[in-house]
Structures are given as structure tokens and as C-alpha cells.
Amino acid sequence: MGIIDDSLDRAAARTATRPIPRSAGAQVRFLVKGLKGSTRAVAQLLGVSQRTVERYLRDQIRRPRPELAERLAAEVRKRWQPRIRDRARKQAATSTGIVVDTRARFGFTAAPGTSDDGRVRLITQHLPPVYAARLFDAQAAGATDAELQAVVAEGLQDQYFTDRGRRAPGLPPARGDDLLPISVDD
């Protein structure tokens, strides 16, 4: 997964109305229930034996190894409250839009130390629902991180730099590779 894909998933996870189960046993029970009672499927998902999953179900093992605990929590987070996540995505894509927080390098080639010299600047910008919908559609279609960055870059160009066509008319098309790590919030 890429930076934007992970950020979209984290933003969707923050829309949950209830916290995910805390104990390893409760997390495993949630996964088993979600995978139609198949301890074998959960074992394959987590990369452990079926017997280990059964031990977690009966609370015979209470504390997983750190790497297993991370995998377990990540799998539960992916599957936690899917309808609420879908509702938040639909709302962002139709009415509220998303907020993008990124760093970008821009400026002019000038003498080092002058205010015109290119430097990294922090940008926090609200993108309208049109760009949120394009971003979610591209993510659902399995777009690469570069393709997702291109959508975000186009939205930032339209909203931040050209102010929806009111300034900088000769600005070249946006490229996603100009952006540094991005986080996206619903």
C-alpha cells in the first residue's frame, strides 16, 4: 500500500463510532465471526497455525507477539464497521469533500537564502467532493500511489494554486511526484 492509500484507510478508520476490540481474544473472535466461523481462514490471514487461532478463541493465549499483535489489529481495523466507513466515504464524495495535508517544494531559482528560493512548504487544503469522489473511485479500482498522488496534485492545483481558475492561468499541469508524504482526512 502507498502513502495516500494508507492515509485514506486511516481517515476512514477514524470515522468508527465504537473502538475496535482491545484484547487479542476478542480481536480473533471478531475475525472468526467475520470470516464465517473459519479458524483456518483466520490462521492463513494472520500467518499462524489453526491451533494458535483456537487457543486465542478460548483465551488460552492472551498476549500475542508484537508483530502478530500488529497484524491482528490491522486486520480487525480493515474490517471494523464497514457500513460506517462507506457512509463517511459517500458523504465526503458527495457533500463534504476531504482535507489534504502535505508538504510540497516550490519557489523560484534564486540566490540561496532569499525568500524566492525554492523550499518545502506545508499545505493544508480542503478539496471539494469532486476530487474526493475521484480519489475514492481510483482507490477502489486499485490505482497505484502515483495515480492517487496525481489526483491529489490536480486538486491542489485547482484549489490552492489557481484558486479555481481565478489566478495563475499559465500554470503547467500538476504532477503527483512533486508532492511529499500526504495525509488525507475525511
C-alpha positions as CSV (number, residue, x, y, z in Angstrom):
1,M,0.0,0.0,0.0
2,G,1.1,3.5,-0.6
3,I,1.1,6.7,1.4
4,I,-2.2,8.0,0.1
5,D,-3.9,4.6,0.3
6,D,-2.9,4.2,3.9
7,S,-4.0,7.8,4.7
8,L,-7.4,7.2,3.2
9,D,-7.7,4.0,5.3
10,R,-6.7,5.7,8.5
11,A,-9.1,8.5,7.8
12,A,-11.9,6.0,7.3
13,A,-10.9,4.2,10.5
14,R,-11.3,7.4,12.4
15,T,-15.0,7.6,11.5
16,A,-15.7,4.5,13.6
17,T,-18.4,5.0,16.3
18,R,-17.0,2.3,18.6
19,P,-13.4,1.4,19.4
20,I,-12.1,-1.9,18.0
21,P,-11.8,-4.8,20.4
22,R,-8.7,-4.5,22.6
23,S,-7.9,-8.0,23.7
24,A,-6.3,-10.5,21.3
25,G,-9.1,-13.0,22.1
26,A,-11.8,-10.5,21.2
27,Q,-10.0,-9.5,18.0
28,V,-9.6,-13.1,16.9
29,R,-13.3,-13.8,17.7
30,F,-14.3,-10.8,15.6
31,L,-12.2,-12.1,12.7
32,V,-13.5,-15.6,13.0
33,K,-17.1,-14.3,13.1
34,G,-16.4,-12.1,10.0
35,L,-14.9,-15.0,8.1
36,K,-18.0,-17.2,8.7
37,G,-16.5,-19.2,11.6
38,S,-13.5,-20.4,9.8
39,T,-10.5,-20.6,12.1
40,R,-8.4,-21.9,9.1
41,A,-9.1,-18.7,7.1
42,V,-8.1,-16.5,10.1
43,A,-4.9,-18.6,10.6
44,Q,-4.0,-18.1,6.9
45,L,-4.8,-14.4,7.2
46,L,-2.6,-13.9,10.2
47,G,0.2,-16.4,9.2
48,V,-0.2,-18.6,12.2
49,S,-1.4,-22.2,12.8
50,Q,-5.1,-23.0,13.1
51,R,-4.4,-24.4,16.6
52,T,-3.0,-21.0,17.6
53,V,-6.2,-19.3,16.5
54,E,-8.2,-21.8,18.5
55,R,-6.1,-21.0,21.6
56,Y,-6.8,-17.3,21.2
57,L,-10.5,-18.1,20.9
58,R,-10.5,-19.9,24.2
59,D,-8.3,-17.2,25.8
60,Q,-5.5,-19.8,26.5
61,I,-3.1,-17.3,24.9
62,R,-3.6,-13.7,26.0
63,R,-0.6,-11.8,24.7
64,P,0.5,-12.2,21.1
65,R,4.0,-11.5,19.9
66,P,4.4,-7.8,18.9
67,E,4.4,-8.5,15.1
68,L,1.4,-10.7,15.4
69,A,-0.4,-8.1,17.6
70,E,0.2,-5.5,14.8
71,R,-1.1,-7.8,12.1
72,L,-4.1,-8.8,14.2
73,A,-5.0,-5.2,14.9
74,A,-4.5,-4.1,11.3
75,E,-6.8,-6.9,10.0
76,V,-9.5,-6.0,12.6
77,R,-9.2,-2.3,11.7
78,K,-9.7,-3.1,8.0
79,R,-12.9,-4.9,8.7
80,W,-14.3,-2.8,11.6
81,Q,-17.7,-1.1,10.9
82,P,-17.7,-1.3,7.1
83,R,-21.1,0.4,6.7
84,I,-20.0,3.4,8.7
85,R,-16.8,3.7,6.7
86,D,-18.8,3.5,3.5
87,R,-21.2,6.2,4.7
88,A,-18.3,8.5,5.6
89,R,-16.7,8.0,2.2
90,K,-20.1,8.6,0.4
91,Q,-20.6,11.8,2.4
92,A,-17.1,13.0,1.6
93,A,-17.6,12.2,-2.1
94,T,-21.0,13.9,-2.3
95,S,-21.1,16.8,0.1
96,T,-18.2,17.5,2.5
97,G,-15.0,16.7,0.5
98,I,-11.7,15.9,2.2
99,V,-8.8,17.8,3.8
100,V,-5.3,17.2,2.4
101,D,-2.2,17.9,4.5
102,T,1.0,17.7,2.6
103,R,4.4,19.2,2.0
104,A,5.5,20.5,-1.4
105,R,8.6,22.0,-2.7
106,F,8.1,25.1,-4.8
107,G,9.5,28.5,-5.5
108,F,11.9,30.1,-7.9
109,T,15.5,29.5,-8.7
110,A,17.1,32.3,-6.8
111,A,20.2,33.1,-4.7
112,P,20.3,30.8,-1.7
113,G,18.7,32.3,1.4
114,T,16.4,34.7,-0.4
115,S,12.7,34.5,0.1
116,D,12.2,33.4,-3.6
117,D,14.4,30.4,-3.3
118,G,12.5,27.1,-3.6
119,R,11.7,25.4,-0.3
120,V,9.4,22.9,1.3
121,R,6.1,24.4,2.4
122,L,3.3,22.9,4.4
123,I,-0.1,22.9,2.7
124,T,-3.4,22.0,4.3
125,Q,-6.2,22.4,1.8
126,H,-9.8,21.4,1.6
127,L,-10.6,19.5,-1.6
128,P,-14.2,19.6,-2.9
129,P,-16.3,16.4,-3.2
130,V,-15.4,16.0,-6.9
131,Y,-11.8,15.3,-6.1
132,A,-12.8,13.1,-3.1
133,A,-15.0,11.0,-5.3
134,R,-12.2,10.6,-7.9
135,L,-9.8,9.7,-5.2
136,F,-12.1,7.0,-3.7
137,D,-13.0,5.6,-7.1
138,A,-9.3,5.4,-8.1
139,Q,-8.5,3.6,-4.8
140,A,-11.4,1.2,-5.2
141,A,-10.2,0.4,-8.8
142,G,-6.7,-0.5,-7.4
143,A,-4.8,2.6,-8.5
144,T,-1.2,2.9,-7.7
145,D,0.1,5.5,-5.3
146,A,1.4,7.6,-8.2
147,E,-2.1,7.7,-9.7
148,L,-3.6,8.7,-6.4
149,Q,-1.0,11.4,-6.0
150,A,-1.8,12.7,-9.5
151,V,-5.5,13.1,-8.4
152,V,-4.5,14.9,-5.2
153,A,-2.0,17.1,-7.1
154,E,-4.6,18.1,-9.6
155,G,-7.0,19.0,-6.8
156,L,-4.3,21.1,-5.0
157,Q,-3.5,22.8,-8.3
158,D,-7.2,23.7,-8.8
159,Q,-8.0,24.7,-5.3
160,Y,-4.7,26.1,-3.9
161,F,-2.6,27.4,-6.7
162,T,-5.1,28.5,-9.4
163,D,-8.0,29.2,-7.0
164,R,-10.5,27.5,-9.3
165,G,-9.2,29.3,-12.4
166,R,-9.0,32.8,-10.9
167,R,-5.2,33.1,-10.8
168,A,-2.1,31.7,-12.4
169,P,-3.7,30.8,-15.8
170,G,-0.4,29.6,-17.4
171,L,0.4,27.1,-14.6
172,P,1.6,23.8,-16.1
173,P,-0.4,20.7,-15.3
174,A,0.1,19.2,-11.8
175,R,2.4,16.2,-11.3
176,G,1.9,13.9,-8.4
177,D,5.7,13.3,-7.9
178,D,6.1,16.9,-6.7
179,L,4.3,16.0,-3.5
180,L,6.0,14.7,-0.4
181,P,4.1,12.5,2.1
182,I,0.4,13.3,2.3
183,S,-2.2,12.6,4.9
184,V,-5.8,12.8,4.0
185,D,-8.7,13.4,6.4
186,D,-12.4,12.9,5.8
